[in-house]
């Protein structure tokens, strides 16, 4: 599979740096291995096909829009119902962190929580 903004190589070129709340400061340092590590730290466990589908979609939408994607639209686009998203990740905030995206701001964090 060719490397894209949503499907990076398995190794990042620079070490990742996080803010005080655990958000990746530079989304370009994200890698699939980092996502696996973050999923374990967040208590999500091993990432399966649905996890990756959501992570890549959310990264793509964020990188294209520069903003938080609407979860209703994410669920519609991926075909994964909201209840399943919560059973996979626990919260939308966990998806955001594991996807390696920067702090979305206080209002967005309230929405994602």
Biopython code that builds the backbone (N, CA, C, O; Angstrom):
import numpy as np
from Bio.PDB.StructureBuilder import StructureBuilder

atoms = [
    (1, "UNK", "N", (0.847, -1.173, 0.000)),
    (1, "UNK", "CA", (0.000, 0.000, 0.000)),
    (1, "UNK", "C", (0.894, 1.238, 0.000)),
    (1, "UNK", "O", (1.799, 1.314, 0.831)),
    (2, "UNK", "N", (0.690, 2.200, -0.877)),
    (2, "UNK", "CA", (1.525, 3.388, -0.908)),
    (2, "UNK", "C", (1.301, 4.246, 0.330)),
    (2, "UNK", "O", (0.210, 4.277, 0.899)),
    (3, "UNK", "N", (2.350, 4.932, 0.728)),
    (3, "UNK", "CA", (2.274, 5.797, 1.901)),
    (3, "UNK", "C", (1.475, 7.048, 1.568)),
    (3, "UNK", "O", (1.686, 7.661, 0.522)),
    (4, "UNK", "N", (0.556, 7.433, 2.456)),
    (4, "UNK", "CA", (-0.221, 8.659, 2.304)),
    (4, "UNK", "C", (-0.227, 9.387, 3.634)),
    (4, "UNK", "O", (0.353, 8.917, 4.613)),
    (5, "UNK", "N", (-0.881, 10.531, 3.663)),
    (5, "UNK", "CA", (-0.974, 11.297, 4.909)),
    (5, "UNK", "C", (-1.719, 10.519, 5.980)),
    (5, "UNK", "O", (-1.474, 10.718, 7.170)),
    (6, "UNK", "N", (-2.622, 9.639, 5.578)),
    (6, "UNK", "CA", (-3.378, 8.886, 6.576)),
    (6, "UNK", "C", (-2.799, 7.512, 6.814)),
    (6, "UNK", "O", (-3.192, 6.834, 7.764)),
    (7, "UNK", "N", (-1.873, 7.083, 5.972)),
    (7, "UNK", "CA", (-1.261, 5.774, 6.134)),
    (7, "UNK", "C", (0.256, 5.924, 6.047)),
    (7, "UNK", "O", (0.863, 5.600, 5.026)),
    (8, "UNK", "N", (0.864, 6.420, 7.132)),
    (8, "UNK", "CA", (2.303, 6.670, 7.090)),
    (8, "UNK", "C", (3.097, 5.390, 7.192)),
    (8, "UNK", "O", (2.548, 4.303, 7.371)),
    (9, "UNK", "N", (4.390, 5.543, 7.074)),
    (9, "UNK", "CA", (5.271, 4.400, 7.260)),
    (9, "UNK", "C", (5.184, 3.931, 8.705)),
    (9, "UNK", "O", (4.613, 4.615, 9.554)),
    (10, "UNK", "N", (5.742, 2.781, 8.973)),
    (10, "UNK", "CA", (5.693, 2.241, 10.323)),
    (10, "UNK", "C", (6.675, 2.906, 11.267)),
    (10, "UNK", "O", (6.650, 2.641, 12.469)),
    (11, "UNK", "N", (7.527, 3.753, 10.755)),
    (11, "UNK", "CA", (8.450, 4.474, 11.617)),
    (11, "UNK", "C", (8.377, 5.955, 11.301)),
    (11, "UNK", "O", (8.360, 6.350, 10.135)),
    (12, "UNK", "N", (8.334, 6.766, 12.333)),
    (12, "UNK", "CA", (8.303, 8.211, 12.144)),
    (12, "UNK", "C", (9.728, 8.721, 11.976)),
    (12, "UNK", "O", (10.673, 8.122, 12.490)),
    (13, "UNK", "N", (9.878, 9.828, 11.256)),
    (13, "UNK", "CA", (11.209, 10.368, 11.009)),
    (13, "UNK", "C", (11.744, 11.140, 12.211)),
    (13, "UNK", "O", (12.959, 11.241, 12.380)),
    (14, "UNK", "N", (10.879, 11.677, 13.034)),
    (14, "UNK", "CA", (11.296, 12.408, 14.230)),
    (14, "UNK", "C", (10.551, 11.824, 15.426)),
    (14, "UNK", "O", (9.428, 11.342, 15.281)),
    (15, "UNK", "N", (11.166, 11.865, 16.606)),
    (15, "UNK", "CA", (10.465, 11.320, 17.767)),
    (15, "UNK", "C", (9.220, 12.150, 18.075)),
    (15, "UNK", "O", (9.245, 13.375, 17.956)),
    (16, "UNK", "N", (8.146, 11.495, 18.464)),
    (16, "UNK", "CA", (6.909, 12.226, 18.743)),
    (16, "UNK", "C", (7.004, 13.022, 20.043)),
    (16, "UNK", "O", (7.651, 12.593, 20.998)),
    (17, "UNK", "N", (6.364, 14.165, 20.068)),
    (17, "UNK", "CA", (6.289, 15.008, 21.260)),
    (17, "UNK", "C", (4.820, 15.233, 21.572)),
    (17, "UNK", "O", (4.007, 15.473, 20.680)),
    (18, "UNK", "N", (4.495, 15.150, 22.867)),
    (18, "UNK", "CA", (3.115, 15.277, 23.307)),
    (18, "UNK", "C", (2.958, 16.491, 24.215)),
    (18, "UNK", "O", (3.905, 16.914, 24.876)),
    (19, "UNK", "N", (1.741, 17.045, 24.236)),
    (19, "UNK", "CA", (1.467, 18.132, 25.171)),
    (19, "UNK", "C", (1.105, 17.531, 26.532)),
    (19, "UNK", "O", (1.147, 16.312, 26.702)),
    (20, "UNK", "N", (0.757, 18.367, 27.483)),
    (20, "UNK", "CA", (0.459, 17.922, 28.836)),
    (20, "UNK", "C", (-0.765, 17.035, 28.958)),
    (20, "UNK", "O", (-0.933, 16.351, 29.967)),
    (21, "UNK", "N", (-1.630, 17.034, 27.941)),
    (21, "UNK", "CA", (-2.842, 16.216, 27.976)),
    (21, "UNK", "C", (-2.732, 14.974, 27.095)),
    (21, "UNK", "O", (-3.717, 14.265, 26.890)),
    (22, "UNK", "N", (-1.539, 14.714, 26.579)),
    (22, "UNK", "CA", (-1.321, 13.497, 25.804)),
    (22, "UNK", "C", (-1.628, 13.600, 24.326)),
    (22, "UNK", "O", (-1.721, 12.579, 23.645)),
    (23, "UNK", "N", (-1.788, 14.818, 23.812)),
    (23, "UNK", "CA", (-2.039, 14.996, 22.382)),
    (23, "UNK", "C", (-0.712, 15.170, 21.656)),
    (23, "UNK", "O", (0.188, 15.857, 22.140)),
    (24, "UNK", "N", (-0.602, 14.550, 20.506)),
    (24, "UNK", "CA", (0.595, 14.679, 19.684)),
    (24, "UNK", "C", (0.686, 16.116, 19.175)),
    (24, "UNK", "O", (-0.282, 16.649, 18.633)),
    (25, "UNK", "N", (1.832, 16.733, 19.347)),
    (25, "UNK", "CA", (1.990, 18.132, 18.951)),
    (25, "UNK", "C", (2.096, 18.265, 17.431)),
    (25, "UNK", "O", (1.472, 19.149, 16.845)),
    (26, "UNK", "N", (2.869, 17.407, 16.795)),
    (26, "UNK", "CA", (3.042, 17.454, 15.336)),
    (26, "UNK", "C", (2.464, 16.178, 14.733)),
    (26, "UNK", "O", (3.053, 15.105, 14.868)),
    (27, "UNK", "N", (1.318, 16.288, 14.070)),
    (27, "UNK", "CA", (0.640, 15.106, 13.515)),
    (27, "UNK", "C", (1.498, 14.368, 12.491)),
    (27, "UNK", "O", (1.237, 13.200, 12.202)),
    (28, "UNK", "N", (2.514, 15.025, 11.938)),
    (28, "UNK", "CA", (3.364, 14.373, 10.942)),
    (28, "UNK", "C", (4.325, 13.357, 11.558)),
    (28, "UNK", "O", (4.932, 12.569, 10.834)),
    (29, "UNK", "N", (4.470, 13.365, 12.884)),
    (29, "UNK", "CA", (5.332, 12.381, 13.537)),
    (29, "UNK", "C", (4.558, 11.113, 13.895)),
    (29, "UNK", "O", (5.125, 10.191, 14.481)),
    (30, "UNK", "N", (3.276, 11.056, 13.551)),
    (30, "UNK", "CA", (2.437, 9.886, 13.819)),
    (30, "UNK", "C", (2.867, 8.725, 12.927)),
    (30, "UNK", "O", (3.287, 8.928, 11.788)),
    (31, "UNK", "N", (2.759, 7.532, 13.445)),
    (31, "UNK", "CA", (3.026, 6.324, 12.669)),
    (31, "UNK", "C", (2.069, 5.238, 13.132)),
    (31, "UNK", "O", (1.439, 5.360, 14.183)),
    (32, "UNK", "N", (1.964, 4.185, 12.350)),
    (32, "UNK", "CA", (1.087, 3.083, 12.750)),
    (32, "UNK", "C", (1.589, 2.436, 14.035)),
    (32, "UNK", "O", (0.788, 1.996, 14.860)),
    (33, "UNK", "N", (2.902, 2.372, 14.212)),
    (33, "UNK", "CA", (3.429, 1.804, 15.461)),
    (33, "UNK", "C", (3.087, 2.696, 16.646)),
    (33, "UNK", "O", (2.741, 2.201, 17.719)),
    (34, "UNK", "N", (3.182, 4.002, 16.459)),
    (34, "UNK", "CA", (2.812, 4.920, 17.532)),
    (34, "UNK", "C", (1.335, 4.737, 17.878)),
    (34, "UNK", "O", (0.970, 4.742, 19.053)),
    (35, "UNK", "N", (0.484, 4.575, 16.865)),
    (35, "UNK", "CA", (-0.945, 4.346, 17.116)),
    (35, "UNK", "C", (-1.147, 3.082, 17.950)),
    (35, "UNK", "O", (-1.953, 3.070, 18.880)),
    (36, "UNK", "N", (-0.421, 2.030, 17.617)),
    (36, "UNK", "CA", (-0.523, 0.786, 18.405)),
    (36, "UNK", "C", (-0.125, 1.031, 19.860)),
    (36, "UNK", "O", (-0.798, 0.573, 20.783)),
    (37, "UNK", "N", (0.970, 1.753, 20.052)),
    (37, "UNK", "CA", (1.447, 2.053, 21.405)),
    (37, "UNK", "C", (0.440, 2.915, 22.168)),
    (37, "UNK", "O", (0.160, 2.659, 23.339)),
    (38, "UNK", "N", (-0.103, 3.937, 21.503)),
    (38, "UNK", "CA", (-1.079, 4.815, 22.143)),
    (38, "UNK", "C", (-2.361, 4.061, 22.487)),
    (38, "UNK", "O", (-2.973, 4.313, 23.525)),
    (39, "UNK", "N", (-2.766, 3.137, 21.618)),
    (39, "UNK", "CA", (-3.970, 2.341, 21.887)),
    (39, "UNK", "C", (-3.796, 1.532, 23.166)),
    (39, "UNK", "O", (-4.729, 1.413, 23.960)),
    (40, "UNK", "N", (-2.621, 0.984, 23.365)),
    (40, "UNK", "CA", (-2.356, 0.236, 24.598)),
    (40, "UNK", "C", (-2.381, 1.167, 25.805)),
    (40, "UNK", "O", (-2.938, 0.817, 26.846)),
    (41, "UNK", "N", (-1.783, 2.346, 25.674)),
    (41, "UNK", "CA", (-1.777, 3.323, 26.771)),
    (41, "UNK", "C", (-3.180, 3.804, 27.109)),
    (41, "UNK", "O", (-3.487, 4.052, 28.275)),
    (42, "UNK", "N", (-4.037, 3.939, 26.097)),
    (42, "UNK", "CA", (-5.412, 4.408, 26.297)),
    (42, "UNK", "C", (-6.333, 3.295, 26.795)),
    (42, "UNK", "O", (-7.493, 3.547, 27.119)),
    (43, "UNK", "N", (-5.820, 2.068, 26.856)),
    (43, "UNK", "CA", (-6.639, 0.947, 27.308)),
    (43, "UNK", "C", (-7.522, 0.356, 26.227)),
    (43, "UNK", "O", (-8.450, -0.395, 26.525)),
    (44, "UNK", "N", (-7.244, 0.687, 24.975)),
    (44, "UNK", "CA", (-8.039, 0.192, 23.846)),
    (44, "UNK", "C", (-7.627, -1.228, 23.474)),
    (44, "UNK", "O", (-8.459, -2.029, 23.048)),
    (45, "UNK", "N", (-6.358, -1.532, 23.635)),
    (45, "UNK", "CA", (-5.856, -2.856, 23.281)),
    (45, "UNK", "C", (-5.372, -2.907, 21.847)),
    (45, "UNK", "O", (-5.025, -1.884, 21.256)),
    (46, "UNK", "N", (-5.352, -4.110, 21.293)),
    (46, "UNK", "CA", (-4.867, -4.303, 19.925)),
    (46, "UNK", "C", (-5.849, -3.707, 18.922)),
    (46, "UNK", "O", (-7.063, -3.850, 19.063)),
    (47, "UNK", "N", (-5.307, -3.038, 17.913)),
    (47, "UNK", "CA", (-6.138, -2.382, 16.906)),
    (47, "UNK", "C", (-6.515, -3.354, 15.796)),
    (47, "UNK", "O", (-5.658, -4.017, 15.212)),
    (48, "UNK", "N", (-7.814, -3.425, 15.517)),
    (48, "UNK", "CA", (-8.322, -4.274, 14.448)),
    (48, "UNK", "C", (-8.732, -3.455, 13.236)),
    (48, "UNK", "O", (-8.485, -2.251, 13.174)),
    (49, "UNK", "N", (-9.352, -4.111, 12.286)),
    (49, "UNK", "CA", (-9.732, -3.470, 11.021)),
    (49, "UNK", "C", (-10.634, -2.250, 11.227)),
    (49, "UNK", "O", (-10.404, -1.207, 10.614)),
    (50, "UNK", "N", (-11.658, -2.366, 12.082)),
    (50, "UNK", "CA", (-12.555, -1.227, 12.322)),
    (50, "UNK", "C", (-11.829, -0.066, 12.991)),
    (50, "UNK", "O", (-12.096, 1.096, 12.687)),
    (51, "UNK", "N", (-10.907, -0.383, 13.908)),
    (51, "UNK", "CA", (-10.114, 0.672, 14.538)),
    (51, "UNK", "C", (-9.360, 1.466, 13.470)),
    (51, "UNK", "O", (-9.424, 2.695, 13.428)),
    (52, "UNK", "N", (-8.637, 0.729, 12.600)),
    (52, "UNK", "CA", (-7.824, 1.392, 11.573)),
    (52, "UNK", "C", (-8.694, 2.187, 10.613)),
    (52, "UNK", "O", (-8.317, 3.282, 10.197)),
    (53, "UNK", "N", (-9.848, 1.650, 10.260)),
    (53, "UNK", "CA", (-10.750, 2.365, 9.352)),
    (53, "UNK", "C", (-11.137, 3.718, 9.952)),
    (53, "UNK", "O", (-11.101, 4.740, 9.266)),
    (54, "UNK", "N", (-11.503, 3.718, 11.225)),
    (54, "UNK", "CA", (-11.872, 4.967, 11.889)),
    (54, "UNK", "C", (-10.681, 5.912, 12.028)),
    (54, "UNK", "O", (-10.801, 7.106, 11.755)),
    (55, "UNK", "N", (-9.548, 5.389, 12.444)),
    (55, "UNK", "CA", (-8.362, 6.231, 12.626)),
    (55, "UNK", "C", (-7.947, 6.909, 11.323)),
    (55, "UNK", "O", (-7.689, 8.112, 11.300)),
    (56, "UNK", "N", (-7.885, 6.143, 10.247)),
    (56, "UNK", "CA", (-7.472, 6.718, 8.960)),
    (56, "UNK", "C", (-8.502, 7.723, 8.447)),
    (56, "UNK", "O", (-8.137, 8.757, 7.887)),
    (57, "UNK", "N", (-9.780, 7.423, 8.635)),
    (57, "UNK", "CA", (-10.814, 8.349, 8.168)),
    (57, "UNK", "C", (-10.745, 9.668, 8.944)),
    (57, "UNK", "O", (-10.810, 10.746, 8.351)),
    (58, "UNK", "N", (-10.614, 9.578, 10.261)),
    (58, "UNK", "CA", (-10.564, 10.796, 11.075)),
    (58, "UNK", "C", (-9.314, 11.612, 10.752)),
    (58, "UNK", "O", (-9.384, 12.838, 10.669)),
    (59, "UNK", "N", (-8.173, 10.947, 10.568)),
    (59, "UNK", "CA", (-6.954, 11.673, 10.180)),
    (59, "UNK", "C", (-7.149, 12.362, 8.829)),
    (59, "UNK", "O", (-6.802, 13.532, 8.665)),
    (60, "UNK", "N", (-7.698, 11.639, 7.879)),
    (60, "UNK", "CA", (-7.913, 12.211, 6.545)),
    (60, "UNK", "C", (-8.837, 13.425, 6.609)),
    (60, "UNK", "O", (-8.547, 14.460, 6.008)),
    (61, "UNK", "N", (-9.944, 13.300, 7.334)),
    (61, "UNK", "CA", (-10.895, 14.415, 7.436)),
    (61, "UNK", "C", (-10.239, 15.615, 8.125)),
    (61, "UNK", "O", (-10.405, 16.752, 7.683)),
    (62, "UNK", "N", (-9.498, 15.362, 9.203)),
    (62, "UNK", "CA", (-8.827, 16.459, 9.903)),
    (62, "UNK", "C", (-7.802, 17.134, 8.984)),
    (62, "UNK", "O", (-7.750, 18.361, 8.909)),
    (63, "UNK", "N", (-7.000, 16.345, 8.298)),
    (63, "UNK", "CA", (-5.963, 16.917, 7.439)),
    (63, "UNK", "C", (-6.559, 17.675, 6.260)),
    (63, "UNK", "O", (-5.961, 18.642, 5.786)),
    (64, "UNK", "N", (-7.726, 17.255, 5.777)),
    (64, "UNK", "CA", (-8.384, 17.956, 4.670)),
    (64, "UNK", "C", (-9.141, 19.194, 5.136)),
    (64, "UNK", "O", (-9.142, 20.217, 4.452)),
    (65, "UNK", "N", (-9.792, 19.104, 6.309)),
    (65, "UNK", "CA", (-10.622, 20.201, 6.803)),
    (65, "UNK", "C", (-9.892, 21.134, 7.755)),
    (65, "UNK", "O", (-10.241, 22.309, 7.877)),
    (66, "UNK", "N", (-8.870, 20.604, 8.433)),
    (66, "UNK", "CA", (-8.189, 21.385, 9.456)),
    (66, "UNK", "C", (-9.025, 21.567, 10.706)),
    (66, "UNK", "O", (-8.764, 22.457, 11.515)),
    (67, "UNK", "N", (-10.032, 20.718, 10.859)),
    (67, "UNK", "CA", (-10.941, 20.839, 12.003)),
    (67, "UNK", "C", (-11.473, 19.466, 12.391)),
    (67, "UNK", "O", (-11.298, 18.479, 11.676)),
    (68, "UNK", "N", (-12.115, 19.439, 13.524)),
    (68, "UNK", "CA", (-12.729, 18.233, 14.050)),
    (68, "UNK", "C", (-13.859, 17.763, 13.134)),
    (68, "UNK", "O", (-14.778, 18.535, 12.862)),
    (69, "UNK", "N", (-13.815, 16.515, 12.651)),
    (69, "UNK", "CA", (-14.922, 16.025, 11.831)),
    (69, "UNK", "C", (-16.126, 15.676, 12.703)),
    (69, "UNK", "O", (-15.966, 15.256, 13.848)),
    (70, "UNK", "N", (-17.303, 15.847, 12.174)),
    (70, "UNK", "CA", (-18.538, 15.496, 12.870)),
    (70, "UNK", "C", (-18.625, 13.975, 12.973)),
    (70, "UNK", "O", (-18.562, 13.281, 11.958)),
    (71, "UNK", "N", (-18.769, 13.451, 14.195)),
    (71, "UNK", "CA", (-18.770, 12.003, 14.382)),
    (71, "UNK", "C", (-19.953, 11.326, 13.691)),
    (71, "UNK", "O", (-19.835, 10.181, 13.252)),
    (72, "UNK", "N", (-21.068, 12.001, 13.589)),
    (72, "UNK", "CA", (-22.210, 11.426, 12.871)),
    (72, "UNK", "C", (-21.833, 11.169, 11.415)),
    (72, "UNK", "O", (-22.193, 10.140, 10.843)),
    (73, "UNK", "N", (-21.105, 12.115, 10.822)),
    (73, "UNK", "CA", (-20.673, 11.953, 9.432)),
    (73, "UNK", "C", (-19.572, 10.908, 9.303)),
    (73, "UNK", "O", (-19.509, 10.189, 8.306)),
    (74, "UNK", "N", (-18.702, 10.821, 10.314)),
    (74, "UNK", "CA", (-17.664, 9.784, 10.323)),
    (74, "UNK", "C", (-18.325, 8.410, 10.355)),
    (74, "UNK", "O", (-17.941, 7.510, 9.608)),
    (75, "UNK", "N", (-19.321, 8.257, 11.225)),
    (75, "UNK", "CA", (-20.029, 6.975, 11.332)),
    (75, "UNK", "C", (-20.728, 6.626, 10.024)),
    (75, "UNK", "O", (-20.709, 5.473, 9.594)),
    (76, "UNK", "N", (-21.335, 7.609, 9.401)),
    (76, "UNK", "CA", (-22.020, 7.374, 8.129)),
    (76, "UNK", "C", (-21.019, 6.971, 7.043)),
    (76, "UNK", "O", (-21.265, 6.034, 6.283)),
    (77, "UNK", "N", (-19.897, 7.677, 6.973)),
    (77, "UNK", "CA", (-18.901, 7.409, 5.926)),
    (77, "UNK", "C", (-18.235, 6.048, 6.093)),
    (77, "UNK", "O", (-17.938, 5.375, 5.106)),
    (78, "UNK", "N", (-17.999, 5.641, 7.336)),
    (78, "UNK", "CA", (-17.316, 4.370, 7.584)),
    (78, "UNK", "C", (-18.278, 3.197, 7.701)),
    (78, "UNK", "O", (-17.869, 2.040, 7.599)),
    (79, "UNK", "N", (-19.566, 3.498, 7.916)),
    (79, "UNK", "CA", (-20.546, 2.431, 8.115)),
    (79, "UNK", "C", (-20.455, 1.793, 9.494)),
    (79, "UNK", "O", (-21.023, 0.726, 9.726)),
    (80, "UNK", "N", (-19.744, 2.442, 10.406)),
    (80, "UNK", "CA", (-19.595, 1.931, 11.768)),
    (80, "UNK", "C", (-20.497, 2.762, 12.678)),
    (80, "UNK", "O", (-20.290, 3.968, 12.815)),
    (81, "UNK", "N", (-21.498, 2.131, 13.304)),
    (81, "UNK", "CA", (-22.419, 2.896, 14.156)),
    (81, "UNK", "C", (-21.721, 3.480, 15.387)),
    (81, "UNK", "O", (-20.710, 2.958, 15.856)),
    (82, "UNK", "N", (-22.284, 4.564, 15.889)),
    (82, "UNK", "CA", (-21.677, 5.281, 17.019)),
    (82, "UNK", "C", (-21.482, 4.376, 18.236)),
    (82, "UNK", "O", (-20.459, 4.474, 18.913)),
    (83, "UNK", "N", (-22.440, 3.501, 18.522)),
    (83, "UNK", "CA", (-22.294, 2.602, 19.678)),
    (83, "UNK", "C", (-21.072, 1.705, 19.512)),
    (83, "UNK", "O", (-20.389, 1.388, 20.486)),
    (84, "UNK", "N", (-20.802, 1.296, 18.261)),
    (84, "UNK", "CA", (-19.648, 0.436, 17.987)),
    (84, "UNK", "C", (-18.346, 1.227, 18.141)),
    (84, "UNK", "O", (-17.347, 0.700, 18.631)),
    (85, "UNK", "N", (-18.365, 2.488, 17.721)),
    (85, "UNK", "CA", (-17.195, 3.355, 17.890)),
    (85, "UNK", "C", (-16.841, 3.432, 19.372)),
    (85, "UNK", "O", (-15.674, 3.315, 19.746)),
    (86, "UNK", "N", (-17.852, 3.630, 20.207)),
    (86, "UNK", "CA", (-17.607, 3.723, 21.647)),
    (86, "UNK", "C", (-17.152, 2.393, 22.228)),
    (86, "UNK", "O", (-16.341, 2.372, 23.153)),
    (87, "UNK", "N", (-17.659, 1.285, 21.703)),
    (87, "UNK", "CA", (-17.199, -0.012, 22.214)),
    (87, "UNK", "C", (-15.761, -0.299, 21.769)),
    (87, "UNK", "O", (-15.027, -0.997, 22.469)),
    (88, "UNK", "N", (-15.357, 0.229, 20.617)),
    (88, "UNK", "CA", (-13.993, 0.027, 20.127)),
    (88, "UNK", "C", (-12.974, 0.896, 20.865)),
    (88, "UNK", "O", (-11.881, 0.433, 21.192)),
    (89, "UNK", "N", (-13.333, 2.159, 21.128)),
    (89, "UNK", "CA", (-12.373, 3.121, 21.660)),
    (89, "UNK", "C", (-12.697, 3.652, 23.054)),
    (89, "UNK", "O", (-11.820, 4.215, 23.711)),
    (90, "UNK", "N", (-13.913, 3.489, 23.512)),
    (90, "UNK", "CA", (-14.294, 4.044, 24.811)),
    (90, "UNK", "C", (-14.806, 5.466, 24.693)),
    (90, "UNK", "O", (-15.851, 5.794, 25.254)),
    (91, "UNK", "N", (-14.092, 6.308, 23.978)),
    (91, "UNK", "CA", (-14.537, 7.686, 23.752)),
    (91, "UNK", "C", (-13.936, 8.195, 22.445)),
    (91, "UNK", "O", (-12.938, 7.672, 21.950)),
    (92, "UNK", "N", (-14.560, 9.208, 21.915)),
    (92, "UNK", "CA", (-14.038, 9.821, 20.694)),
    (92, "UNK", "C", (-12.720, 10.540, 20.970)),
    (92, "UNK", "O", (-11.895, 10.703, 20.071)),
    (93, "UNK", "N", (-12.528, 10.966, 22.210)),
    (93, "UNK", "CA", (-11.271, 11.611, 22.584)),
    (93, "UNK", "C", (-10.103, 10.635, 22.464)),
    (93, "UNK", "O", (-9.001, 11.028, 22.081)),
    (94, "UNK", "N", (-10.339, 9.370, 22.788)),
    (94, "UNK", "CA", (-9.295, 8.348, 22.617)),
    (94, "UNK", "C", (-8.942, 8.174, 21.148)),
    (94, "UNK", "O", (-7.769, 8.032, 20.803)),
    (95, "UNK", "N", (-9.943, 8.183, 20.287)),
    (95, "UNK", "CA", (-9.680, 8.070, 18.846)),
    (95, "UNK", "C", (-8.771, 9.220, 18.408)),
    (95, "UNK", "O", (-7.796, 9.017, 17.683)),
    (96, "UNK", "N", (-9.103, 10.416, 18.856)),
    (96, "UNK", "CA", (-8.353, 11.616, 18.473)),
    (96, "UNK", "C", (-6.894, 11.490, 18.892)),
    (96, "UNK", "O", (-5.989, 11.795, 18.115)),
    (97, "UNK", "N", (-6.667, 11.034, 20.140)),
    (97, "UNK", "CA", (-5.290, 10.882, 20.626)),
    (97, "UNK", "C", (-4.552, 9.800, 19.842)),
    (97, "UNK", "O", (-3.417, 10.003, 19.411)),
    (98, "UNK", "N", (-5.203, 8.648, 19.660)),
    (98, "UNK", "CA", (-4.560, 7.526, 18.965)),
    (98, "UNK", "C", (-4.298, 7.877, 17.501)),
    (98, "UNK", "O", (-3.324, 7.407, 16.914)),
    (99, "UNK", "N", (-5.159, 8.697, 16.914)),
    (99, "UNK", "CA", (-4.969, 9.142, 15.529)),
    (99, "UNK", "C", (-3.820, 10.141, 15.417)),
    (99, "UNK", "O", (-3.440, 10.529, 14.313)),
    (100, "UNK", "N", (-3.265, 10.557, 16.560)),
    (100, "UNK", "CA", (-2.097, 11.430, 16.541)),
    (100, "UNK", "C", (-2.386, 12.855, 16.145)),
    (100, "UNK", "O", (-1.555, 13.518, 15.524)),
    (101, "UNK", "N", (-3.576, 13.334, 16.507)),
    (101, "UNK", "CA", (-3.952, 14.688, 16.134)),
    (101, "UNK", "C", (-3.754, 15.635, 17.311)),
    (101, "UNK", "O", (-3.833, 15.211, 18.464)),
    (102, "UNK", "N", (-3.496, 16.924, 17.032)),
    (102, "UNK", "CA", (-3.202, 17.876, 18.107)),
    (102, "UNK", "C", (-4.442, 18.202, 18.944)),
    (102, "UNK", "O", (-5.570, 17.879, 18.573)),
    (103, "UNK", "N", (-4.197, 18.843, 20.069)),
    (103, "UNK", "CA", (-5.276, 19.249, 20.973)),
    (103, "UNK", "C", (-6.344, 20.002, 20.180)),
    (103, "UNK", "O", (-6.041, 21.021, 19.559)),
    (104, "UNK", "N", (-7.592, 19.517, 20.190)),
    (104, "UNK", "CA", (-8.634, 20.159, 19.394)),
    (104, "UNK", "C", (-9.254, 21.382, 20.062)),
    (104, "UNK", "O", (-10.078, 22.057, 19.445)),
    (105, "UNK", "N", (-8.883, 21.683, 21.299)),
    (105, "UNK", "CA", (-9.460, 22.818, 22.022)),
    (105, "UNK", "C", (-10.509, 22.353, 23.022)),
    (105, "UNK", "O", (-11.020, 21.236, 22.934)),
    (106, "UNK", "N", (-10.818, 23.220, 23.967)),
    (106, "UNK", "CA", (-11.707, 22.846, 25.073)),
    (106, "UNK", "C", (-13.118, 22.478, 24.618)),
    (106, "UNK", "O", (-13.672, 21.479, 25.077)),
    (107, "UNK", "N", (-13.699, 23.263, 23.731)),
    (107, "UNK", "CA", (-15.064, 22.982, 23.272)),
    (107, "UNK", "C", (-15.130, 21.637, 22.556)),
    (107, "UNK", "O", (-16.052, 20.853, 22.783)),
    (108, "UNK", "N", (-14.164, 21.376, 21.702)),
    (108, "UNK", "CA", (-14.132, 20.106, 20.969)),
    (108, "UNK", "C", (-13.889, 18.936, 21.914)),
    (108, "UNK", "O", (-14.459, 17.862, 21.724)),
    (109, "UNK", "N", (-13.048, 19.130, 22.933)),
    (109, "UNK", "CA", (-12.797, 18.046, 23.889)),
    (109, "UNK", "C", (-14.068, 17.693, 24.653)),
    (109, "UNK", "O", (-14.297, 16.524, 24.962)),
    (110, "UNK", "N", (-14.892, 18.684, 24.961)),
    (110, "UNK", "CA", (-16.167, 18.409, 25.629)),
    (110, "UNK", "C", (-17.059, 17.575, 24.709)),
    (110, "UNK", "O", (-17.743, 16.659, 25.169)),
    (111, "UNK", "N", (-17.054, 17.886, 23.429)),
    (111, "UNK", "CA", (-17.834, 17.134, 22.441)),
    (111, "UNK", "C", (-17.291, 15.717, 22.285)),
    (111, "UNK", "O", (-18.064, 14.765, 22.173)),
    (112, "UNK", "N", (-15.971, 15.573, 22.277)),
    (112, "UNK", "CA", (-15.344, 14.271, 22.065)),
    (112, "UNK", "C", (-15.423, 13.369, 23.291)),
    (112, "UNK", "O", (-15.422, 12.145, 23.161)),
    (113, "UNK", "N", (-15.491, 13.962, 24.474)),
    (113, "UNK", "CA", (-15.485, 13.189, 25.716)),
    (113, "UNK", "C", (-16.679, 12.329, 25.830)),
    (113, "UNK", "O", (-16.830, 11.611, 26.819)),
]
sb = StructureBuilder()
sb.init_structure("model")
sb.init_model(0)
sb.init_chain("A")
sb.init_seg("    ")
for serial, (resi, resn, name, xyz) in enumerate(atoms, 1):
    if name == "N":
        sb.init_residue(resn, " ", resi, " ")
    sb.init_atom(name, np.array(xyz, "f"), 0.0, 1.0, " ", f" {name:<3s}", serial, name[0])
structure = sb.get_structure()
